[in-house]
Amino acid sequence: PSPKNGTAPTPLINYLDTQYFGEISIGSPAQMFNVVFDTGSANLWVPSHSCSPLYTACFTHNRYDASKSLTHIYNGTGFSIQYASGNVRGFLSEDVVVVGGIPVVQVFAEATALPAIPFIFAKFDGVLGMGYPDVAIDGITPVFDRIMSQHVLKQNVFSVYYSRDPTHIPGGELVLGGTDPNYHTGSFHYMNTKEKGKWEVVMKGVSVGADMLFCMNGCTAVIDTGSSYITGPASSISILMKTIGAVELAEGGYTVNCNLVKLLPTVAFHLGGQEYSLTEEDYILWQSEFGEDICSVTFKALDVPPPTGPIWILGANFIARYYTEFDRGNNRIGFAQAI
Ligand SMILES: CC(C)(C)OC(=O)N[C@@H]1CNC[C@H](C(=O)N(Cc2cccc(Cl)c2Cl)C2CC2)C1
């Protein structure tokens, strides 16, 4: 079934403004999974029915059962994806995957070893990488590349809307083949990806209030729909935290006094000739726990060694403010004000 007017929307669920995921199916009859559409990776994996009972994270999630799918094709090649927090191991299978109503025959990984940290905190079952084939492990053709080769999309782009308001339904939307005017306003500003094969751009600086404090000589910004927060080099983040008067908590996060939140400066990311600013509303996570308010800062320190780093990762709280179009046809990224 070719998508209507060449675009295919998938509604997303917003879990605590930190996890945005949508439903896909794998197999015949359809087995449903909630996946993060992650521009920072390029593989599809879901928990496997043959996941060992030692892995709690498998049993709190939907698992793919190859024996129940008439269209399953055996592969069996080993698979491992190294996350910062641990690695996911399993083996490859092939089956019909349906995303936004578009079916593709896809090689994906069945996870048989899923580390409890962090995946017991995941509300999603698996990850559908929306990155370039260059990032795909085992050289597997990514889902979006398979969809593009069907020539059913009006444009070889996909767009992401993440809502900031947890009560807003849907909590977000992925559109394959175009953008959704209901969720952006004003015009798009485009910038070319830094090097072909990654959703990253050259950033010209990061300013706090009126002062350009970081990345003055240019650095790399990764636009990562699968990351919850914004990360920057640890040295920059610690200066930023001092500047806004945040204090570091035991487990590494930062908090500010909730009474001072309204006084916090705007942080702006200089990308492609525009300044993309985040106000305290965009970067403070205000939580009331046991009657007391905790205001945590959603910037995290992450040092990525050269030559990849130093990088800033612009994740969900950036995308929630700036509707993002990922343009494979022109190897560029576009931002517009999100509604
Ligand atoms: C090098 C390579 C392995 C390709 O790098 C990546 O895949 N890099 C990925 C880049 N995008 C974010 C991914 C990530 O951190 N998680 C974990 C996560 C994120 C938010 C919230 C939760 Cl609960 C969790 Cl578990 C995947 C689920 C998206 C790693």
The ligand as an SDF file (V2000), in Angstrom:
LIG
                    3D

 29 31  0  0  0  0  0  0  0  0999 V2000
   28.0110    3.4580   17.9280 C   0  0  0  0  0  0  0  0  0  0  0  0
   26.5510    3.1130   18.0760 C   0  0  0  0  0  0  0  0  0  0  0  0
   26.3580    1.8170   18.8470 C   0  0  0  0  0  0  0  0  0  0  0  0
   25.8630    3.0280   16.7220 C   0  0  0  0  0  0  0  0  0  0  0  0
   25.9790    4.2020   18.8580 O   0  0  0  0  0  0  0  0  0  0  0  0
   24.6260    4.2590   19.1440 C   0  0  0  0  0  0  0  0  0  0  0  0
   23.8300    3.3790   18.8750 O   0  0  0  0  0  0  0  0  0  0  0  0
   24.2680    5.4300   19.7570 N   0  0  0  0  0  0  0  0  0  0  0  0
   22.8750    5.7320   20.0640 C   0  0  0  0  0  0  0  0  0  0  0  0
   22.6250    7.1990   19.7760 C   0  0  0  0  0  0  0  0  0  0  0  0
   21.2560    7.6010   20.1500 N   0  0  0  0  0  0  0  0  0  0  0  0
   20.9340    7.2950   21.5300 C   0  0  0  0  0  0  0  0  0  0  0  0
   21.1260    5.8250   21.8540 C   0  0  0  0  0  0  0  0  0  0  0  0
   20.8370    5.5470   23.3360 C   0  0  0  0  0  0  0  0  0  0  0  0
   21.4870    6.1330   24.1800 O   0  0  0  0  0  0  0  0  0  0  0  0
   19.8550    4.6720   23.6700 N   0  0  0  0  0  0  0  0  0  0  0  0
   19.6250    4.3180   25.1030 C   0  0  0  0  0  0  0  0  0  0  0  0
   18.5040    5.1470   25.7240 C   0  0  0  0  0  0  0  0  0  0  0  0
   18.2470    6.4740   25.3410 C   0  0  0  0  0  0  0  0  0  0  0  0
   17.2370    7.1990   26.0050 C   0  0  0  0  0  0  0  0  0  0  0  0
   16.5020    6.6220   27.0410 C   0  0  0  0  0  0  0  0  0  0  0  0
   16.7630    5.3040   27.3990 C   0  0  0  0  0  0  0  0  0  0  0  0
   15.8540    4.5600   28.6630 Cl  0  0  0  0  0  0  0  0  0  0  0  0
   17.7470    4.5590   26.7390 C   0  0  0  0  0  0  0  0  0  0  0  0
   18.0230    2.9240   27.1980 Cl  0  0  0  0  0  0  0  0  0  0  0  0
   19.0630    3.9350   22.6620 C   0  0  0  0  0  0  0  0  0  0  0  0
   17.6880    3.6830   22.9470 C   0  0  0  0  0  0  0  0  0  0  0  0
   18.0400    4.7890   21.9470 C   0  0  0  0  0  0  0  0  0  0  0  0
   22.5650    5.3920   21.5290 C   0  0  0  0  0  0  0  0  0  0  0  0
  1  2  1  0
  2  3  1  0
  2  4  1  0
  2  5  1  0
  5  6  1  0
  6  7  2  0
  6  8  1  0
  8  9  1  0
  9 10  1  0
  9 29  1  0
 10 11  1  0
 11 12  1  0
 12 13  1  0
 13 14  1  0
 13 29  1  0
 14 15  2  0
 14 16  1  0
 16 17  1  0
 16 26  1  0
 17 18  1  0
 18 19  1  0
 18 24  2  0
 19 20  2  0
 20 21  1  0
 21 22  2  0
 22 23  1  0
 22 24  1  0
 24 25  1  0
 26 27  1  0
 26 28  1  0
 27 28  1  0
M  END
$$$$
